[in-house]
Amino acid sequence: RLGYDQVLDQWLDLIADYERAGAPGSERALRMVSLLIAAAIEAEDFQTARTWLARLIADPPSELNERDVEELEAMMREYDAGLAPAGCARTGSA
């Protein structure tokens, strides 16, 4: 059975391969990154979640509307304030 770190590494490789294949802003890439963020939050790996949130905010795919980006920015503000996102356990790893 694979641990979180092994699965995370494989998932990151999969996203990198997909982006190299020329589809970084596609709907499928957005779903992959969204799942990565959700899994990182579930595992309380808030640094990984924050890194990928920042990436989505910096270069939002066309599938994200203004409201979606605002929600991502609100999550980032929570991280920057030292809090886990709403609904998650608070940790000191922000």
N, C-alpha and C positions, 0 to 999 in steps of 0.2 A: 504494500500500500504506500502510495506516495504521500509525502508530507507537503505542507503548504508551500515551502520554499521551492521544492522541486516542481510543483504544479505551476507556481508563479513563473519560474524560469521558462517552462515549456510554453506557457501562455504568452509571455513576452516575446519569445522566439516566433510564435505563430503570428502575432500582430506585426512584428518586424518583417517577416516573410510576405505577409499580405500587403504591407505598405510598399515593399520593394517591387512587388508585382504590379504596382501602379494604381492601387485603389485606396490611398490613404484617407480620402474624404468621403468614401462611399457609405451607404447606409449599413452595409455589413460591417465595415470597419468601426462605425459608430457603435453598433451593437456589441462588437467584441470588446471595445474599450469600456463600454458601460458595464458589461459583465465583469471585466477586470476590476473596475472601481468598486462594484458591489461586493465582489469576493474579498477584496482588500479590506473594505470596511467591516465585513463580517468577521474577518480574521484579526481585526483591530490593527491592521497594518496601515495606519493612517498616513504615513509618509508616502507610500506607494499610491494610495488613493489621491492624495494632494498633488503629487507629481502629474498624474494623468488628468486630474481636473484642470490644473494649470495649462496643460497642453491643449485641452479642449477649448478653454477660454481664449487662449492666444490665437488659435486657428480653428474656429468653430466650423464644423461641416455644414453644408447647406441645409441639411435636415433639421438643424437646430434653429428655432426661431428666437427672436429677441427675449422672450419670456424664459425660454430654456436657458439661455446664456446668463440671464439675471439670476436664476436659481443656482446655477453653478457658481457664480460669483458670490452668492450668499453663503454657500457651503465653504468657499475659500476664506471668506471673512471669519467664519466660525473656527476654521483651522488656525488662522492667523491670530485669533484671540485666545488660542490655547484650548479650544473646546473640540470635542468630537462632534460630528454632524448630529442634527436633531434625530433622536430615536436610537442613538448609539451610546454605548458606555463611554464615559469620560475617562481619558487616560492622559498621561503626561507625554505622550509621543506625538504631539502635534507639530 
